[in-house]
Amino acid sequence: MSAKHALLGLLLDRPGYSYELGDRLQHRLGPSWEVNPGQLYQTMARLERDGLIEIVQDNVHHQERRVYAITTDGIEEFERWFDEISGQPRPSRRPLLVKVTLAGPERLERALGQLAEYERDRAEGLAELLARRDAIDLTRRRADDMLLHLNLTYEVIQLEGDLRWAEHALEVVAALFDQRVLWPSADQRASAREHGGSERLRREAREELFKRLSDGPLHSVPRGGPV
C-alpha cells in the first residue's frame, strides 16, 4: 500500500508537519516505511488538494514546518479504507529472479555474483533488524512498542524467506553449470561455447560456489523467528 492511508492514520492521533510525520511513520511501522522527503511532500500536497488534510498552522518561511490536521473527509476516507477487505497480495516481481531466469549459460557466473551479493545484503539486513527488534523493551507494555515489535517480526520473517530463497537459487544456478543441462535454445548453447565457458572455468566456479555455501553468511547469521 502507499503511505497515503498510513499518514491519515497518524494524523488521526494528532496534527503534525511533514518531516515529523515521516519520522513517526518509521517509528510506528518500521524501517521499510522510510519515505524520501520529496515523495512525502508530494503525498501531503495531494492529500491537501483532495481535501483530506488541511493546514492548521502555516509557516511562510519554512514550508516543511506547516502543521497539518486530518479533515472530516480524511477521517471518512480512512474509515472507508480500514473497512475494505484486503485482497490477495500480488507476488513481487523481483528483478533478480528475472535476471537469473533469463541469464542463459553465458551469464551464469555473473548471475552467481549477483545472487551472492543479494544473500550478503539480506544477511546484513536481517542482523540489523534482529538487533533493532530485540532492543525493544516489551516489559513496559506500551502499545507502540508491542506493535513495532510485531511489524519488525514480519520483516524478519520476510528476510529469512529471502535468505532461504537465495541459498536455494545459488544451488540451482550451480547445478546449471553441468554441461548436460538442456537449455531452451541451441543458439544459446552455441553462444556459451563461443564465449569461452571452458570446463576448467566451470569446475573452478562450481568449487568456489560450494566452498562459499559451506561457510557463507547465511550460516553465520543468527536465526530469530517471531517471539
CORKAHU-V981432 format. One line per field, one symbol per residue. ss: DSSP state (@ for helix, = for strand, . for the rest). A space follows every 50 residues. Layout:
ss: ???
This chain:
ss: ...@@@@@@@@@@..==@@@@@@@@@@@@.@@@...@@@@@@@@@@@@@. ..=====.....@@@.====.@@@@@@@@@@@@...........@@@@@@ @...@@@@@@@@@@@@@@@@@@@@@@@@@@@@@@...@@@..@@@@@@@@ @@@@@@@@@@@@@@@@@@@@@@@@@..........@@@@@@@@@....@@ @@@@@@@@@@@@@@@.@@@........
